Amino acid sequence: MKLRRCAVLYLEPREELDIDWAALFAGTSTLAASTRWLALAPHLDREIEVDAADLAALGAVGASVWTERDTVLRHHDAAVVDRLLGHGLLLAQAQQEQEQEQASQQEQSGAGPLDILRARDETLRAQHWRPLAALAHTFSRWRDVRSDTGMEAPSFDELLARHGNPPPPVQQVTGSAPAVPLPAAEPGVLDAVLLRRYTGRNYDTGASLPLAVAARLLQRTFGAQELRHVGPHANVLKKTSPSGGGLHPVEAFVLVQRVAGLAPGLYHYHPLDNTLLPLRAATPEQAAALAMQMVADQHWLADAALQVVMVGRVERSFWKYRNHQKAYRAMSLDAGHLSQTFYLLAAEAGLPAFITAAINDIDIENMLGLDHLRHAVIAVCGCGVATTGAREMVELRYGETGLGQASA
Ligand SMILES: Cc1cc2nc3c(=O)[nH]c(=O)nc-3n(C[C@H](O)[C@H](O)[C@H](O)COP(=O)(O)O)c2cc1C
């Protein structure tokens, strides 16, 4: 059997502080610090505690070239090697091509644990992730963060009591000459929406979005305004937001709660066809529960009539930006641009919108059947009719459409 180390592995000496009760009662230092080594590997999606013998073996086996197991065993215990294989930090090569074929067949029909671990590592290798980006992405995802596990945001008053005053809203930069005064901003056509944009936290659960409003929001934010051919079999989309490399890797998965004419549930939005592909039907109650789970119990956002999960297609972006330091950042920025366009279209319709990165990414991946190594769930935005405040603006633009009325 031949072995190699997984493609991406970081080792963290994590310090944990605890009360030293014996010291406390003896009247001396009460903080006890202990350190343990954790292996962080994005293809495994969980932290693994390792010891000094594991560290030595991991340092001795390369991540590119396969090494005979017997060679490794000359300097390292079989028990250590087997443990690391079991964890997926070391990987076993399928011995022959024939076995490799069997392994890929097994993946559909009950692959062995070592085959599955190797396949996860190969998926990671195939995406061209920058290792630190893969690590940050994998280990910043949430599973089942709910209000009772700390999602309820502290008020500003609580923050002030806890942390004192924040740094001032503007930094004082020392220039080389006095600041140059600029003329006041002249009125412009964008002002009507720019100045009305706001984050809504009071969505009306009795009001539906008209289909035309939802369709415009989706098409003008996530839809292709143009298709450009850049090669015989290569196309790029032109959207209303910019995109790193023009690749537009971020796509929209939609959770409908209340849109007139659309059944509640999960959909994928097709940016060229301007269609919503149903993925999972839901009752209104189920859709509301999915929304709450997605936004980690932020009930002030979950009531929005329509939510959009922005998902970065890693393979599309990293096709160009292979192992690139800035690729993950660029993909996140793409989602930020799309979100602002979404906000402005909502403002145009007289509606509040929201964006949140405080999401249960892992639960969303499970809902949508996504692999975090191939699809980066970045943020959720949404929109709906406000219970108070924004109503006049809604009527300004959609006065005749019945926006704000309870859904049929
Ligand atoms: C990246 C990002 C993440 C955000 N996350 C949350 C969030 O988790 N919950 C929330 O209620 N608002 C969230 N917001 C909204 C901000 O709180 C909001 O933009 C801010 O309070 C300013 O209000 P305005 O958008 O109405 O100008 C987020 C905004 C951004 C840009």
The ligand as an SDF file (V2000), in Angstrom:
LIG
                    3D

 31 33  0  0  0  0  0  0  0  0999 V2000
  -21.8150   41.8000    5.1820 C   0  0  0  0  0  0  0  0  0  0  0  0
  -23.0230   42.2380    5.9650 C   0  0  0  0  0  0  0  0  0  0  0  0
  -23.5330   41.3910    6.9360 C   0  0  0  0  0  0  0  0  0  0  0  0
  -24.6570   41.7570    7.6510 C   0  0  0  0  0  0  0  0  0  0  0  0
  -25.1660   40.8910    8.5790 N   0  0  0  0  0  0  0  0  0  0  0  0
  -26.3080   41.2090    9.2280 C   0  0  0  0  0  0  0  0  0  0  0  0
  -26.8860   40.2930   10.1450 C   0  0  0  0  0  0  0  0  0  0  0  0
  -26.3710   39.2130   10.3890 O   0  0  0  0  0  0  0  0  0  0  0  0
  -28.0550   40.6300   10.7520 N   0  0  0  0  0  0  0  0  0  0  0  0
  -28.6610   41.8360   10.5130 C   0  0  0  0  0  0  0  0  0  0  0  0
  -29.7250   42.0820   11.1050 O   0  0  0  0  0  0  0  0  0  0  0  0
  -28.1170   42.7330    9.6640 N   0  0  0  0  0  0  0  0  0  0  0  0
  -26.9690   42.4480    9.0040 C   0  0  0  0  0  0  0  0  0  0  0  0
  -26.4220   43.3330    8.1150 N   0  0  0  0  0  0  0  0  0  0  0  0
  -27.0990   44.6340    7.8900 C   0  0  0  0  0  0  0  0  0  0  0  0
  -26.3870   45.7450    8.6290 C   0  0  0  0  0  0  0  0  0  0  0  0
  -26.6290   45.6210   10.0020 O   0  0  0  0  0  0  0  0  0  0  0  0
  -26.8990   47.0810    8.0860 C   0  0  0  0  0  0  0  0  0  0  0  0
  -26.4450   47.2510    6.7790 O   0  0  0  0  0  0  0  0  0  0  0  0
  -26.4490   48.2230    8.9620 C   0  0  0  0  0  0  0  0  0  0  0  0
  -27.0450   48.1980   10.2150 O   0  0  0  0  0  0  0  0  0  0  0  0
  -26.7320   49.5870    8.3070 C   0  0  0  0  0  0  0  0  0  0  0  0
  -28.1130   49.7290    8.0760 O   0  0  0  0  0  0  0  0  0  0  0  0
  -28.6780   50.0690    6.6100 P   0  0  0  0  0  0  0  0  0  0  0  0
  -28.3400   48.9040    5.7240 O   0  0  0  0  0  0  0  0  0  0  0  0
  -30.1510   50.2220    6.7890 O   0  0  0  0  0  0  0  0  0  0  0  0
  -28.0010   51.2990    6.1300 O   0  0  0  0  0  0  0  0  0  0  0  0
  -25.2840   43.0070    7.4000 C   0  0  0  0  0  0  0  0  0  0  0  0
  -24.7560   43.8520    6.4190 C   0  0  0  0  0  0  0  0  0  0  0  0
  -23.6380   43.4690    5.7110 C   0  0  0  0  0  0  0  0  0  0  0  0
  -23.1160   44.3760    4.6320 C   0  0  0  0  0  0  0  0  0  0  0  0
  1  2  1  0
  2  3  1  0
  2 30  2  0
  3  4  2  0
  4  5  1  0
  4 28  1  0
  5  6  2  0
  6  7  1  0
  6 13  1  0
  7  8  2  0
  7  9  1  0
  9 10  1  0
 10 11  2  0
 10 12  1  0
 12 13  2  0
 13 14  1  0
 14 15  1  0
 14 28  1  0
 15 16  1  0
 16 17  1  0
 16 18  1  0
 18 19  1  0
 18 20  1  0
 20 21  1  0
 20 22  1  0
 22 23  1  0
 23 24  1  0
 24 25  2  0
 24 26  1  0
 24 27  1  0
 28 29  2  0
 29 30  1  0
 30 31  1  0
M  END
$$$$
